[in-house]
Amino acid sequence: MLLRYREIRDDPAGTADRLCRFLGVETGIVAGVSRHQVRPDMSGRVSGLTRAERAAALPRFADDVPRAAALTGWELDEWLQ
C-alpha cells in the first residue's frame, strides 16, 4: 500500500479507513485526527533540502519519477520542478 502525505493531511479519517481496509481490519473507528498530529503544510519545517541541494539532487532522480508515476498511477510532475 502506498500513501502520500497529502492524503493523510487532506483526509486523515478517510486515509485511515483506506489503510484499515488494506489491513483487513474494521473501518470507521477513526472519526478524525487532531490537527497537531497532521500539519497543514510543510512550509514551516526547519529540516530538508535547500533549493541548491534540491537542484543538485533532481537530475539524479529525474529518470525515476516517470517510473514511479507509472507504477503508482500518481501524477508526479511536481516532483520534477
Number of C-alpha atoms within 10 A of each C-alpha: 7 5 10 9 11 14 13 17 17 14 14 21 19 17 18 20 19 16 16 16 13 11 11 9 11 10 17 14 11 14 11 12 14 8 10 7 9 15 15 13 11 9 7 8 7 7 7 9 10 9 9 8 10 13 13 10 12 14 11 9 11 13 11 11 17 18 12 13 13 12 9 12 10 11 12 15 10 7 11 14 9
